[in-house]
Amino acid sequence: MVKLTNLNGETFILNDDYIETIEARPDTVIKLFNGKKYVVRESIDEVIQRVVEYKRRIFSSIPKLPYEEGE
């Protein structure tokens, strides 16, 4: 989940798992798999960075399982 800002300045939380594409036209347009589109103030790079940071936080908290060869 990433916090973004729409063009009128309101912030909202977007479930990044549903992002299909991100385009600059020149505003940043995020298209979801369900066809819904969001126009945000953040650049493509900012959106990507927020998604990466979120995924790092989530996956870094998962404990590592021991690995044994042959399994």
N, C-alpha and C positions, 0 to 999 in steps of 0.2 A: 504494500500500500504506500503510495507516495502522495505528498501534499503538493498541490499545484494551485495556480491562480488563473481564473478566467479573465477575459478582457475588461470586465467591469470592476475588477479588483477583489472579487470574492474568492476566498480559498475553499478548496474542496479536496477530498481524498479520493484517489483513483486506484482501483485494484489493477496493478501492473500486469497481472497474469493474463488479462484480457486484451492487452495491446496487440494489434495486428500491424499497424504502420504508424510512423511519425513522419510528417512532412513539413517543410517550411514553404509557405505560399503567400506572402512573406511571413504571415503569422504562423505559429506552430500549431498544426492540426494533428490530433491524435485520433486514429480510427481504431475502434474496438472490433472484435470478432462478430459481435451482434449487429454491426453496421452503424452504431452510434458514434458520433464524432464530437470531440471537444476541442475548442480553440483556446489556447493558453498563452500567457505572457512569457513563460520560460522558453528558452531556446531548445532545440533538439538535444544539444550537448548537456544542458542542465537537466532535462528530463531523464536522459540516459544515466547521468551521474547519480541522480536520486534513486533510480531503480537499482543500480549497482550497489549503492550504499545500503539500501534496504535489504537486498538479497544477502549481502555480506553479514549484516546483523543477524538475520534469520538463520543462515546456514552455519555461522560460526558458533552458535549455541547448541548445535546438534553434537552429542558426544560421538567420538569416533569408535567404531566397532573394531575389535581385533580381526585381522585378516589372516587366514591360514590358507596356504597354497593347496589347490585341489578342490576347493569348495566352490 
